[in-house]
Amino acid sequence: METSKTILIVNRKAPFGSAFAKEALDVGLIAAAFGQKLGMLFMDDGVYQLLKQQDPADINQKNSSQTLPMLEMYDVKEVYVEAESLQARNLSAADLLIPVEIIDSQTTSELLEQQDILLNF
């Protein structure tokens, strides 16, 4: 019998200026498509990936935030945002495109420790 490992994708980078945000989302959707137990954590500048109404056309970037609602279709239910990261950027859950669970830094540390595999982007 094969045991499933827990995977947490940690998103720390802003959505534009690098490929990290798109790559993290792509990896998450692929892992979920193969039935992996997957969670996603957004912290630091990664919280900007979740903002509503992003329009990166002026900087010639693709808008990967349009793909975020697919997480629910792929049965990714564990989507976390670190509260302190939101507060430091004067953001709230109302500013975010998808439903998330907001967790404090202590819970974030515990979540990180509980994972079998951490993928940092």
NORBELGI-V760306 format. One record per residue. N is the residue number from 0. OMEGA is omega as a letter, one per 30 degrees, with the letter a starting at -180 (none if undefined). BURIAL is 1 if it has 24 or more other ideal C-beta (glycine too) atoms within 12 Angstrom, else 0. D_CENTER is the distance of its C-alpha to the mean C-alpha in whole Angstrom. Layout:
# NORBELGI-V760306
n:N omega:OMEGA burial:BURIAL d_center:D_CENTER
n:N omega:OMEGA burial:BURIAL d_center:D_CENTER
This chain:
# NORBELGI-V760306
n:0 omega:a burial:0 d_center:30
n:1 omega:l burial:0 d_center:27
n:2 omega:a burial:0 d_center:24
n:3 omega:l burial:0 d_center:21
n:4 omega:l burial:0 d_center:18
n:5 omega:a burial:0 d_center:15
n:6 omega:l burial:1 d_center:12
n:7 omega:l burial:1 d_center:9
n:8 omega:a burial:1 d_center:7
n:9 omega:a burial:1 d_center:6
n:10 omega:a burial:1 d_center:5
n:11 omega:a burial:1 d_center:9
n:12 omega:l burial:1 d_center:10
n:13 omega:a burial:1 d_center:11
n:14 omega:a burial:1 d_center:11
n:15 omega:a burial:1 d_center:14
n:16 omega:l burial:0 d_center:17
n:17 omega:a burial:0 d_center:15
n:18 omega:a burial:0 d_center:14
n:19 omega:a burial:1 d_center:11
n:20 omega:l burial:1 d_center:8
n:21 omega:a burial:1 d_center:10
n:22 omega:l burial:0 d_center:11
n:23 omega:l burial:1 d_center:8
n:24 omega:l burial:1 d_center:7
n:25 omega:l burial:1 d_center:11
n:26 omega:l burial:1 d_center:11
n:27 omega:a burial:1 d_center:9
n:28 omega:l burial:1 d_center:11
n:29 omega:l burial:0 d_center:14
n:30 omega:l burial:1 d_center:14
n:31 omega:l burial:1 d_center:13
n:32 omega:l burial:0 d_center:16
n:33 omega:l burial:0 d_center:18
n:34 omega:l burial:0 d_center:18
n:35 omega:l burial:1 d_center:16
n:36 omega:a burial:0 d_center:14
n:37 omega:l burial:1 d_center:11
n:38 omega:l burial:1 d_center:8
n:39 omega:l burial:1 d_center:4
n:40 omega:l burial:1 d_center:5
n:41 omega:a burial:1 d_center:4
n:42 omega:a burial:1 d_center:8
n:43 omega:a burial:1 d_center:11
n:44 omega:l burial:1 d_center:11
n:45 omega:l burial:1 d_center:7
n:46 omega:l burial:1 d_center:8
n:47 omega:l burial:1 d_center:10
n:48 omega:a burial:1 d_center:8
n:49 omega:a burial:1 d_center:8
n:50 omega:l burial:1 d_center:11
n:51 omega:l burial:0 d_center:14
n:52 omega:l burial:0 d_center:17
n:53 omega:l burial:1 d_center:16
n:54 omega:a burial:0 d_center:19
n:55 omega:a burial:0 d_center:19
n:56 omega:a burial:0 d_center:22
n:57 omega:l burial:0 d_center:24
n:58 omega:l burial:0 d_center:22
n:59 omega:l burial:0 d_center:22
n:60 omega:l burial:0 d_center:19
n:61 omega:a burial:0 d_center:17
n:62 omega:a burial:1 d_center:15
n:63 omega:l burial:1 d_center:12
n:64 omega:l burial:1 d_center:10
n:65 omega:a burial:0 d_center:13
n:66 omega:a burial:1 d_center:11
n:67 omega:l burial:1 d_center:9
n:68 omega:l burial:0 d_center:11
n:69 omega:l burial:0 d_center:12
n:70 omega:l burial:1 d_center:10
n:71 omega:l burial:0 d_center:12
n:72 omega:a burial:0 d_center:15
n:73 omega:l burial:1 d_center:14
n:74 omega:l burial:0 d_center:14
n:75 omega:a burial:1 d_center:10
n:76 omega:a burial:0 d_center:11
n:77 omega:l burial:1 d_center:9
n:78 omega:a burial:1 d_center:6
n:79 omega:l burial:1 d_center:7
n:80 omega:l burial:1 d_center:8
n:81 omega:a burial:1 d_center:11
n:82 omega:a burial:1 d_center:14
n:83 omega:l burial:0 d_center:15
n:84 omega:l burial:1 d_center:13
n:85 omega:a burial:1 d_center:13
n:86 omega:a burial:0 d_center:17
n:87 omega:a burial:0 d_center:17
n:88 omega:l burial:1 d_center:16
n:89 omega:l burial:0 d_center:18
n:90 omega:l burial:1 d_center:16
n:91 omega:l burial:0 d_center:15
n:92 omega:l burial:0 d_center:14
n:93 omega:l burial:0 d_center:16
n:94 omega:a burial:0 d_center:15
n:95 omega:a burial:1 d_center:11
n:96 omega:a burial:1 d_center:11
n:97 omega:l burial:1 d_center:10
n:98 omega:a burial:0 d_center:11
n:99 omega:l burial:1 d_center:9
n:100 omega:a burial:0 d_center:11
n:101 omega:a burial:1 d_center:12
n:102 omega:l burial:1 d_center:13
n:103 omega:a burial:0 d_center:15
n:104 omega:l burial:0 d_center:16
n:105 omega:l burial:0 d_center:18
n:106 omega:l burial:0 d_center:16
n:107 omega:l burial:1 d_center:13
n:108 omega:l burial:0 d_center:16
n:109 omega:l burial:0 d_center:17
n:110 omega:l burial:1 d_center:14
n:111 omega:a burial:1 d_center:14
n:112 omega:a burial:0 d_center:17
n:113 omega:a burial:0 d_center:17
n:114 omega:l burial:1 d_center:15
n:115 omega:a burial:0 d_center:17
n:116 omega:l burial:0 d_center:15
n:117 omega:l burial:1 d_center:12
n:118 omega:a burial:1 d_center:11
n:119 omega:l burial:0 d_center:10
n:120 omega:none burial:1 d_center:9
